[in-house]
Amino acid sequence: MTASAPVCLICGAALKVALTRSQKGKVAVGLSCPVDGRHFRGFVNDRDYVTRTIQATQTLQNATKTANAPEGDQ
């Protein structure tokens, strides 16, 4: 099975994924349509999933920084 980007059910645009905070201050993964936020807006607030998502993002950012660093900086 391959992973694919989630798309808006109304217009078919790839959903924007961002970390968000609820009014109570809890961190969640937010999904929204970049064309019109009224098309689709959803939140995933499962603590384990959010933690894994943050860790995966940080790992990806670190790998990107390492790959783009000049040879003398590694």
MOQUI-V774967 format. One record per pair of residues at least 12 apart in sequence whose C-alpha atoms are under 6 Angstrom apart, sorted by the first residue. I is the first residue (numbers start at 1). GAP is how many residues later the second one is. D is the distance in whole Angstrom. If there is no record, write none. Layout:
BEGIN
I_GAP_D, I_GAP_D
END
This chain:
BEGIN
8_25_6, 15_17_5, 15_18_5, 16_15_6, 16_16_5, 16_18_6, 17_13_6, 17_14_5, 18_12_5, 28_16_6, 28_17_4, 29_14_6, 29_15_5, 30_12_6, 30_13_4
END
